[in-house]
């Protein structure tokens, strides 16, 4: 049995934690090009109580990485992505309950 490259829990966890940040920045860049900074965008999302919604939307690309890990038999990396997604989900639920 050969060892798969990038079949590591930590790699999956890092991908799962960083990908939503990149996705939220891409949402900001396509939706508000040049109007405000990314920090101002996040503060505005907090003010209108939509940060949880942005977070929920930003986690969707983790599905792709999770299934790529499963299909390529990199189960430890897929587990790391799943753990990161659960952490984001808990944060999102906490934001919805704190309204």
C-alpha positions in Angstrom: 0.0 0.0 0.0 1.5 3.3 -1.1 1.4 6.4 0.9 -0.7 9.2 -0.7 0.8 12.7 -1.0 -1.1 15.3 1.0 -3.0 12.6 3.0 -2.6 14.4 6.3 -5.1 15.7 8.8 -3.3 19.0 9.2 -3.2 19.7 5.5 -6.9 19.1 5.3 -7.5 21.3 8.3 -5.5 24.1 6.9 -7.3 23.9 3.5 -10.6 23.8 5.3 -9.9 26.8 7.4 -8.3 29.0 4.7 -10.7 28.2 1.8 -13.7 30.0 3.4 -11.5 33.1 4.0 -10.5 33.1 0.3 -14.1 32.6 -0.8 -15.4 35.4 1.4 -12.7 37.7 -0.1 -13.8 36.6 -3.6 -17.4 37.4 -2.7 -16.3 40.8 -1.5 -14.2 41.5 -4.6 -16.9 40.6 -7.0 -19.7 42.2 -5.1 -18.1 45.4 -4.0 -15.1 46.2 -6.3 -13.4 49.3 -5.1 -16.2 50.6 -2.9 -14.8 49.8 0.5 -12.0 47.8 2.0 -12.4 44.1 3.0 -12.3 45.1 6.7 -15.0 47.7 6.2 -17.0 45.0 4.3 -16.7 42.6 7.3 -17.7 45.4 9.8 -20.7 46.2 7.6 -21.7 42.5 7.6 -21.5 42.5 11.4 -23.7 45.6 11.6 -26.4 44.2 9.4 -26.1 40.8 11.2 -25.2 39.0 8.0 -21.8 37.7 8.9 -23.2 34.3 9.7 -24.8 34.1 6.2 -21.5 35.1 4.6 -19.8 32.5 6.6 -22.3 29.8 5.6 -21.9 30.7 2.0 -18.1 30.8 2.2 -17.9 27.3 3.5 -19.5 25.7 0.5 -16.2 25.2 -1.5 -15.1 23.0 1.4 -17.5 20.4 -0.1 -15.4 20.2 -3.2 -12.2 19.6 -1.2 -14.0 17.1 1.0 -15.2 15.1 -1.9 -11.9 15.3 -3.7 -10.3 13.9 -0.6 -12.8 11.0 -0.5 -12.6 10.2 -4.2 -8.8 10.3 -4.3 -8.6 8.2 -1.1 -7.0 10.9 1.0 -9.3 10.2 3.9 -7.2 12.0 6.5 -7.2 15.2 4.5 -10.9 14.9 3.9 -11.3 14.4 7.7 -9.4 17.6 8.3 -11.6 19.6 5.9 -14.7 18.1 7.6 -13.4 19.2 11.0 -12.7 22.7 9.8 -16.2 22.8 8.3 -17.8 21.7 11.5 -15.9 24.5 13.3 -17.2 27.1 10.9 -20.7 25.6 11.2 -20.6 26.0 15.0 -19.4 29.6 14.6 -22.2 30.3 12.1 -24.8 28.7 14.4 -23.5 30.7 17.3 -23.9 33.9 15.3 -27.5 33.0 14.3 -28.4 32.3 17.9 -26.8 35.5 19.2 -29.2 37.8 17.3 
